[in-house]
Amino acid sequence: MIKICTKAGVAQLSLFEKSNFEYYEAYISGKENLPDLLNTKMRLFGIHMPANVNVGDKITPVDFCDDGQIGENSFKKLRELIVFAENNDVKYIVVHPGFYNSITQKQEVVTIELARKFKKMLPPKVKICIENVCCWTNICFENEPILSSLEQISFFKKLCPEIGFVLDTDHLAIDIVFKEYYHLFKERYKGTKINDDIRKEMEEYIRTSVQEDPEKLKKIISNELSIFMREINPKVVHAVGSDFENYFLAGSRPLGGEGLPLNYKGKIRNFEILDKIDHLSWIKYLREDSIVTLELHIRDDYDYVETMEENKKFIAESYRTASKN
């Protein structure tokens, strides 16, 4: 039977004391005492690597593609987590692989080197799982995610078949929407220093264009979710809702329609938001040994634990129905 995990950091563990979740995936900042992750009745099944590492007196995004100190410290942090995971029977570690300069570098060249680095250090007992990381107006051009699209991940899988993968349903939707229009701006601004005005222009153009024909993108997203499940065969799915008609950046991530509960309908930041992902398009391809982590942002717009419980029930019932058909 599939395993359904909640997602929590040390600070959120107490919220689930009375819940019926048996498993959880820990999201960590890198500052916590790792043994504190075990202070719960839930079983620690996976760890999501921190988004940042320290380099001297600076905090910088994790980047395994970097050939300097950032890359070295990223692998150092990963090795620390591997030791903890092996000692505590943690099954997998989720990593965001890093970035490349899409203006000056070839994605395939950077990917080949990234695969070489990972092949040298894959542990025997813990599965390292690469997550698809989406492009958006603030992560593109000079600092573009190295593995965001299905095509890019398929290429990496051929180079490093021993590694595991995570499908983030929300990330996939955001990336598809962004890249539907990205080429228009990439050619136009090649060689230009990208500023906030350009990023805002991109966001407004994308949002307006999506709303002209949302059904087109909904079909593309559903199809890509199904293909990802069949071809990549991810060990873990981060199950997240997404409203691709309402991707707007109000200062910082998350986007307005990003990181939603499954089937969510309500207000986020006073905007009417609706999860538009067809979740059956990926649920029907789950295997008996699949791991599904419910991943949503903590907001004041809904009760976090109660919503997690509802989403767990939805996944379990949908999977049972799909398995019978």
VENKADA-V273898 format. One record per residue. N is the residue number from 0. RES is the residue in three letters. SS is DSSP state (@ for helix, = for strand, . for the rest). PHI is phi in radians with two decimals (999 if undefined). PSI is psi in whole degrees, 0 to 359 (999 if undefined). Layout:
n:N res:RES ss:SS phi:PHI psi:PSI
n:N res:RES ss:SS phi:PHI psi:PSI
This chain:
n:0 res:MET ss:. phi:999 psi:143
n:1 res:ILE ss:. phi:-1.07 psi:153
n:2 res:LYS ss:= phi:-1.85 psi:129
n:3 res:ILE ss:= phi:-1.92 psi:119
n:4 res:CYS ss:= phi:-1.86 psi:148
n:5 res:THR ss:= phi:-1.57 psi:173
n:6 res:LYS ss:= phi:-2.15 psi:132
n:7 res:ALA ss:= phi:-2.75 psi:149
n:8 res:GLY ss:. phi:-1.70 psi:181
n:9 res:VAL ss:@ phi:-0.97 psi:319
n:10 res:ALA ss:@ phi:-1.18 psi:338
n:11 res:GLN ss:@ phi:-1.69 psi:353
n:12 res:LEU ss:@ phi:-1.02 psi:322
n:13 res:SER ss:@ phi:-1.14 psi:337
n:14 res:LEU ss:@ phi:-1.16 psi:336
n:15 res:PHE ss:@ phi:-1.81 psi:16
n:16 res:GLU ss:. phi:-1.06 psi:326
n:17 res:LYS ss:. phi:-1.85 psi:10
n:18 res:SER ss:. phi:-1.48 psi:171
n:19 res:ASN ss:. phi:-1.80 psi:22
n:20 res:PHE ss:. phi:-1.33 psi:130
n:21 res:GLU ss:. phi:-1.62 psi:332
n:22 res:TYR ss:= phi:-2.24 psi:154
n:23 res:TYR ss:= phi:-2.59 psi:155
n:24 res:GLU ss:= phi:-1.86 psi:127
n:25 res:ALA ss:= phi:-1.55 psi:129
n:26 res:TYR ss:= phi:-1.75 psi:121
n:27 res:ILE ss:. phi:-2.07 psi:153
n:28 res:SER ss:. phi:-1.61 psi:339
n:29 res:GLY ss:. phi:1.78 psi:350
n:30 res:LYS ss:. phi:-1.72 psi:344
n:31 res:GLU ss:. phi:-1.34 psi:164
n:32 res:ASN ss:. phi:-1.47 psi:113
n:33 res:LEU ss:@ phi:-0.95 psi:320
n:34 res:PRO ss:@ phi:-1.02 psi:339
n:35 res:ASP ss:@ phi:-1.13 psi:340
n:36 res:LEU ss:@ phi:-1.17 psi:344
n:37 res:LEU ss:@ phi:-1.62 psi:357
n:38 res:ASN ss:. phi:-1.48 psi:65
n:39 res:THR ss:. phi:-2.81 psi:156
n:40 res:LYS ss:. phi:-1.30 psi:341
n:41 res:MET ss:. phi:-1.31 psi:151
n:42 res:ARG ss:= phi:-1.52 psi:129
n:43 res:LEU ss:= phi:-1.29 psi:106
n:44 res:PHE ss:= phi:-1.69 psi:328
n:45 res:GLY ss:= phi:-2.62 psi:161
n:46 res:ILE ss:= phi:-2.22 psi:131
n:47 res:HIS ss:= phi:-1.65 psi:119
n:48 res:MET ss:. phi:-1.04 psi:148
n:49 res:PRO ss:. phi:-1.00 psi:155
n:50 res:ALA ss:. phi:-1.35 psi:338
n:51 res:ASN ss:= phi:-2.27 psi:158
n:52 res:VAL ss:= phi:-2.30 psi:160
n:53 res:ASN ss:= phi:-1.57 psi:134
n:54 res:VAL ss:= phi:-2.26 psi:101
n:55 res:GLY ss:. phi:1.15 psi:232
n:56 res:ASP ss:. phi:-1.72 psi:15
n:57 res:LYS ss:= phi:-1.95 psi:150
n:58 res:ILE ss:= phi:-1.84 psi:127
n:59 res:THR ss:= phi:-2.39 psi:150
n:60 res:PRO ss:= phi:-1.03 psi:141
n:61 res:VAL ss:. phi:-0.97 psi:135
n:62 res:ASP ss:. phi:-2.67 psi:100
n:63 res:PHE ss:. phi:-1.31 psi:348
n:64 res:CYS ss:. phi:-1.41 psi:339
n:65 res:ASP ss:. phi:-1.19 psi:136
n:66 res:ASP ss:. phi:-1.64 psi:2
n:67 res:GLY ss:. phi:-1.90 psi:214
n:68 res:GLN ss:@ phi:-1.16 psi:328
n:69 res:ILE ss:@ phi:-1.10 psi:313
n:70 res:GLY ss:@ phi:-1.11 psi:318
n:71 res:GLU ss:@ phi:-1.08 psi:316
n:72 res:ASN ss:@ phi:-1.22 psi:330
n:73 res:SER ss:@ phi:-1.14 psi:315
n:74 res:PHE ss:@ phi:-1.20 psi:326
n:75 res:LYS ss:@ phi:-1.08 psi:315
n:76 res:LYS ss:@ phi:-1.12 psi:320
n:77 res:LEU ss:@ phi:-1.10 psi:319
n:78 res:ARG ss:@ phi:-1.11 psi:324
n:79 res:GLU ss:@ phi:-1.08 psi:317
n:80 res:LEU ss:@ phi:-1.20 psi:326
n:81 res:ILE ss:@ phi:-1.10 psi:316
n:82 res:VAL ss:@ phi:-1.06 psi:314
n:83 res:PHE ss:@ phi:-1.10 psi:317
n:84 res:ALA ss:@ phi:-1.11 psi:316
n:85 res:GLU ss:@ phi:-1.12 psi:324
n:86 res:ASN ss:@ phi:-1.34 psi:345
n:87 res:ASN ss:. phi:-2.21 psi:21
n:88 res:ASP ss:. phi:0.97 psi:38
n:89 res:VAL ss:. phi:-1.42 psi:132
n:90 res:LYS ss:. phi:-1.42 psi:327
n:91 res:TYR ss:= phi:-2.64 psi:159
n:92 res:ILE ss:= phi:-2.23 psi:127
n:93 res:VAL ss:= phi:-1.63 psi:133
n:94 res:VAL ss:= phi:-2.27 psi:146
n:95 res:HIS ss:. phi:-1.62 psi:121
n:96 res:PRO ss:. phi:-1.25 psi:332
n:97 res:GLY ss:. phi:2.27 psi:198
n:98 res:PHE ss:= phi:-2.38 psi:165
n:99 res:TYR ss:= phi:-2.56 psi:164
n:100 res:ASN ss:. phi:-1.56 psi:105
n:101 res:SER ss:. phi:-1.30 psi:353
n:102 res:ILE ss:. phi:-1.52 psi:321
n:103 res:THR ss:. phi:-1.94 psi:346
n:104 res:GLN ss:. phi:-2.04 psi:153
n:105 res:LYS ss:. phi:-1.59 psi:126
n:106 res:GLN ss:@ phi:-1.01 psi:319
n:107 res:GLU ss:@ phi:-1.11 psi:320
n:108 res:VAL ss:@ phi:-1.13 psi:314
n:109 res:VAL ss:@ phi:-1.14 psi:323
n:110 res:THR ss:@ phi:-1.15 psi:319
n:111 res:ILE ss:@ phi:-1.06 psi:317
n:112 res:GLU ss:@ phi:-1.19 psi:322
n:113 res:LEU ss:@ phi:-1.08 psi:317
n:114 res:ALA ss:@ phi:-1.11 psi:321
n:115 res:ARG ss:@ phi:-1.07 psi:317
n:116 res:LYS ss:@ phi:-1.08 psi:315
n:117 res:PHE ss:@ phi:-1.23 psi:324
n:118 res:LYS ss:@ phi:-1.08 psi:333
n:119 res:LYS ss:. phi:-1.31 psi:342
n:120 res:MET ss:. phi:-2.32 psi:14
n:121 res:LEU ss:. phi:-1.17 psi:126
n:122 res:PRO ss:. phi:-1.40 psi:157
n:123 res:PRO ss:. phi:-1.37 psi:333
n:124 res:LYS ss:. phi:-1.80 psi:339
n:125 res:VAL ss:. phi:-2.05 psi:135
n:126 res:LYS ss:= phi:-1.53 psi:121
n:127 res:ILE ss:= phi:-1.49 psi:125
n:128 res:CYS ss:= phi:-2.10 psi:122
n:129 res:ILE ss:= phi:-1.47 psi:130
n:130 res:GLU ss:= phi:-1.74 psi:141
n:131 res:ASN ss:. phi:-1.21 psi:125
n:132 res:VAL ss:. phi:-1.98 psi:127
n:133 res:CYS ss:. phi:-1.42 psi:150
n:134 res:CYS ss:. phi:-1.38 psi:152
n:135 res:TRP ss:= phi:-2.71 psi:183
n:136 res:THR ss:. phi:-1.07 psi:335
n:137 res:ASN ss:. phi:-1.72 psi:358
n:138 res:ILE ss:= phi:-2.38 psi:80
n:139 res:CYS ss:. phi:-2.81 psi:186
n:140 res:PHE ss:@ phi:0.96 psi:256
n:141 res:GLU ss:@ phi:-1.39 psi:341
n:142 res:ASN ss:@ phi:-2.32 psi:68
n:143 res:GLU ss:= phi:-1.64 psi:138
n:144 res:PRO ss:= phi:-1.00 psi:135
n:145 res:ILE ss:. phi:-1.26 psi:328
n:146 res:LEU ss:. phi:-2.26 psi:92
n:147 res:SER ss:. phi:-2.07 psi:322
n:148 res:SER ss:. phi:-1.66 psi:162
n:149 res:LEU ss:@ phi:-1.03 psi:319
n:150 res:GLU ss:@ phi:-1.08 psi:315
n:151 res:GLN ss:@ phi:-1.15 psi:320
n:152 res:ILE ss:@ phi:-1.23 psi:323
n:153 res:SER ss:@ phi:-1.06 psi:319
n:154 res:PHE ss:@ phi:-1.12 psi:316
n:155 res:PHE ss:@ phi:-1.13 psi:322
n:156 res:LYS ss:@ phi:-1.08 psi:323
n:157 res:LYS ss:@ phi:-1.16 psi:326
n:158 res:LEU ss:@ phi:-1.35 psi:328
n:159 res:CYS ss:. phi:-2.43 psi:70
n:160 res:PRO ss:. phi:-1.17 psi:345
n:161 res:GLU ss:. phi:-1.32 psi:342
n:162 res:ILE ss:. phi:-1.43 psi:160
n:163 res:GLY ss:= phi:-1.72 psi:172
n:164 res:PHE ss:= phi:-2.41 psi:155
n:165 res:VAL ss:= phi:-2.15 psi:128
n:166 res:LEU ss:= phi:-1.66 psi:117
n:167 res:ASP ss:= phi:-1.72 psi:112
n:168 res:THR ss:@ phi:-1.12 psi:322
n:169 res:ASP ss:@ phi:-1.19 psi:315
n:170 res:HIS ss:@ phi:-1.03 psi:319
n:171 res:LEU ss:@ phi:-1.09 psi:317
n:172 res:ALA ss:@ phi:-1.11 psi:314
n:173 res:ILE ss:@ phi:-1.07 psi:317
n:174 res:ASP ss:@ phi:-1.13 psi:319
n:175 res:ILE ss:@ phi:-1.10 psi:314
n:176 res:VAL ss:@ phi:-1.09 psi:314
n:177 res:PHE ss:@ phi:-1.08 psi:314
n:178 res:LYS ss:@ phi:-1.33 psi:349
n:179 res:GLU ss:@ phi:-1.12 psi:334
n:180 res:TYR ss:@ phi:-2.18 psi:350
n:181 res:TYR ss:@ phi:-0.98 psi:320
n:182 res:HIS ss:@ phi:-1.06 psi:331
n:183 res:LEU ss:@ phi:-1.12 psi:322
n:184 res:PHE ss:@ phi:-1.52 psi:329
n:185 res:LYS ss:@ phi:-1.13 psi:318
n:186 res:GLU ss:@ phi:-1.23 psi:322
n:187 res:ARG ss:@ phi:-1.18 psi:323
n:188 res:TYR ss:. phi:-1.91 psi:13
n:189 res:LYS ss:. phi:-1.06 psi:127
n:190 res:GLY ss:. phi:1.55 psi:356
n:191 res:THR ss:. phi:-1.73 psi:145
n:192 res:LYS ss:. phi:-1.28 psi:117
n:193 res:ILE ss:. phi:-1.34 psi:123
n:194 res:ASN ss:. phi:-2.02 psi:180
n:195 res:ASP ss:@ phi:-1.14 psi:328
n:196 res:ASP ss:@ phi:-1.13 psi:319
n:197 res:ILE ss:@ phi:-1.16 psi:318
n:198 res:ARG ss:@ phi:-1.10 psi:320
n:199 res:LYS ss:@ phi:-1.15 psi:321
n:200 res:GLU ss:@ phi:-1.07 psi:317
n:201 res:MET ss:@ phi:-1.05 psi:312
n:202 res:GLU ss:@ phi:-1.06 psi:315
n:203 res:GLU ss:@ phi:-1.14 psi:320
n:204 res:TYR ss:@ phi:-1.13 psi:315
n:205 res:ILE ss:@ phi:-1.08 psi:312
n:206 res:ARG ss:@ phi:-1.09 psi:317
n:207 res:THR ss:@ phi:-1.13 psi:318
n:208 res:SER ss:@ phi:-1.17 psi:320
n:209 res:VAL ss:@ phi:-1.07 psi:320
n:210 res:GLN ss:. phi:-1.23 psi:348
n:211 res:GLU ss:. phi:-1.31 psi:329
n:212 res:ASP ss:. phi:-2.65 psi:68
n:213 res:PRO ss:@ phi:-1.15 psi:331
n:214 res:GLU ss:@ phi:-1.12 psi:327
n:215 res:LYS ss:@ phi:-1.05 psi:312
n:216 res:LEU ss:@ phi:-1.25 psi:327
n:217 res:LYS ss:@ phi:-1.06 psi:319
n:218 res:LYS ss:@ phi:-1.17 psi:319
n:219 res:ILE ss:@ phi:-1.10 psi:315
n:220 res:ILE ss:@ phi:-1.11 psi:315
n:221 res:SER ss:@ phi:-1.06 psi:318
n:222 res:ASN ss:@ phi:-1.14 psi:317
n:223 res:GLU ss:@ phi:-1.16 psi:323
n:224 res:LEU ss:@ phi:-1.07 psi:315
n:225 res:SER ss:@ phi:-1.12 psi:316
n:226 res:ILE ss:@ phi:-1.12 psi:318
n:227 res:PHE ss:@ phi:-1.02 psi:315
n:228 res:MET ss:@ phi:-1.13 psi:321
n:229 res:ARG ss:@ phi:-1.32 psi:317
n:230 res:GLU ss:@ phi:-1.58 psi:322
n:231 res:ILE ss:. phi:-1.53 psi:330
n:232 res:ASN ss:. phi:0.95 psi:60
n:233 res:PRO ss:. phi:-1.14 psi:144
n:234 res:LYS ss:. phi:-1.24 psi:325
n:235 res:VAL ss:= phi:-2.24 psi:143
n:236 res:VAL ss:= phi:-2.06 psi:126
n:237 res:HIS ss:= phi:-1.55 psi:106
n:238 res:ALA ss:= phi:-1.52 psi:111
n:239 res:VAL ss:. phi:-2.47 psi:140
n:240 res:GLY ss:= phi:-1.44 psi:162
n:241 res:SER ss:. phi:-2.75 psi:136
n:242 res:ASP ss:. phi:-1.96 psi:96
n:243 res:PHE ss:. phi:-1.33 psi:358
n:244 res:GLU ss:. phi:-1.56 psi:354
n:245 res:ASN ss:. phi:-2.33 psi:49
n:246 res:TYR ss:. phi:-1.56 psi:104
n:247 res:PHE ss:. phi:-2.45 psi:141
n:248 res:LEU ss:. phi:-1.77 psi:108
n:249 res:ALA ss:. phi:-1.75 psi:73
n:250 res:GLY ss:. phi:1.64 psi:305
n:251 res:SER ss:. phi:-2.67 psi:166
n:252 res:ARG ss:. phi:-1.15 psi:151
n:253 res:PRO ss:. phi:-1.41 psi:158
n:254 res:LEU ss:. phi:-1.18 psi:161
n:255 res:GLY ss:. phi:-0.97 psi:318
n:256 res:GLY ss:. phi:-1.75 psi:17
n:257 res:GLU ss:. phi:-1.74 psi:151
n:258 res:GLY ss:. phi:1.11 psi:43
n:259 res:LEU ss:= phi:-1.59 psi:157
n:260 res:PRO ss:. phi:-1.09 psi:154
n:261 res:LEU ss:. phi:-1.13 psi:135
n:262 res:ASN ss:. phi:1.12 psi:24
n:263 res:TYR ss:. phi:-1.18 psi:138
n:264 res:LYS ss:= phi:-2.46 psi:116
n:265 res:GLY ss:= phi:2.94 psi:201
n:266 res:LYS ss:= phi:-1.83 psi:139
n:267 res:ILE ss:= phi:-2.24 psi:122
n:268 res:ARG ss:. phi:0.92 psi:36
n:269 res:ASN ss:. phi:1.21 psi:13
n:270 res:PHE ss:= phi:-1.79 psi:142
n:271 res:GLU ss:= phi:-1.27 psi:121
n:272 res:ILE ss:= phi:-2.18 psi:143
n:273 res:LEU ss:= phi:-2.45 psi:126
n:274 res:ASP ss:. phi:-1.14 psi:120
n:275 res:LYS ss:. phi:-1.91 psi:9
n:276 res:ILE ss:. phi:-1.40 psi:136
n:277 res:ASP ss:. phi:-1.48 psi:95
n:278 res:HIS ss:. phi:-1.24 psi:340
n:279 res:LEU ss:@ phi:-1.18 psi:339
n:280 res:SER ss:@ phi:-1.14 psi:337
n:281 res:TRP ss:@ phi:-1.95 psi:329
n:282 res:ILE ss:@ phi:-1.05 psi:323
n:283 res:LYS ss:. phi:-1.16 psi:347
n:284 res:TYR ss:. phi:-1.81 psi:6
n:285 res:LEU ss:. phi:-1.14 psi:145
n:286 res:ARG ss:. phi:-1.76 psi:170
n:287 res:GLU ss:. phi:-1.11 psi:333
n:288 res:ASP ss:. phi:-1.73 psi:14
n:289 res:SER ss:. phi:-1.23 psi:151
n:290 res:ILE ss:= phi:-2.04 psi:125
n:291 res:VAL ss:= phi:-2.02 psi:121
n:292 res:THR ss:= phi:-1.85 psi:124
n:293 res:LEU ss:= phi:-1.40 psi:117
n:294 res:GLU ss:. phi:-2.23 psi:112
n:295 res:LEU ss:. phi:-2.50 psi:157
n:296 res:HIS ss:. phi:-1.32 psi:143
n:297 res:ILE ss:. phi:-1.36 psi:116
n:298 res:ARG ss:. phi:-2.32 psi:164
n:299 res:ASP ss:. phi:-1.39 psi:353
n:300 res:ASP ss:. phi:-1.38 psi:349
n:301 res:TYR ss:. phi:-2.73 psi:162
n:302 res:ASP ss:. phi:-1.41 psi:119
n:303 res:TYR ss:@ phi:-1.06 psi:307
n:304 res:VAL ss:@ phi:-1.22 psi:316
n:305 res:GLU ss:@ phi:-1.05 psi:319
n:306 res:THR ss:@ phi:-1.17 psi:320
n:307 res:MET ss:@ phi:-1.02 psi:317
n:308 res:GLU ss:@ phi:-1.08 psi:317
n:309 res:GLU ss:@ phi:-1.11 psi:318
n:310 res:ASN ss:@ phi:-1.16 psi:323
n:311 res:LYS ss:@ phi:-1.07 psi:316
n:312 res:LYS ss:@ phi:-1.10 psi:319
n:313 res:PHE ss:@ phi:-1.08 psi:314
n:314 res:ILE ss:@ phi:-1.09 psi:313
n:315 res:ALA ss:@ phi:-1.08 psi:315
n:316 res:GLU ss:@ phi:-1.20 psi:319
n:317 res:SER ss:@ phi:-1.14 psi:321
n:318 res:TYR ss:@ phi:-1.16 psi:318
n:319 res:ARG ss:@ phi:-1.08 psi:318
n:320 res:THR ss:@ phi:-1.13 psi:315
n:321 res:ALA ss:@ phi:-1.14 psi:326
n:322 res:SER ss:@ phi:-1.20 psi:332
n:323 res:LYS ss:@ phi:-1.38 psi:338
n:324 res:ASN ss:. phi:-1.61 psi:999
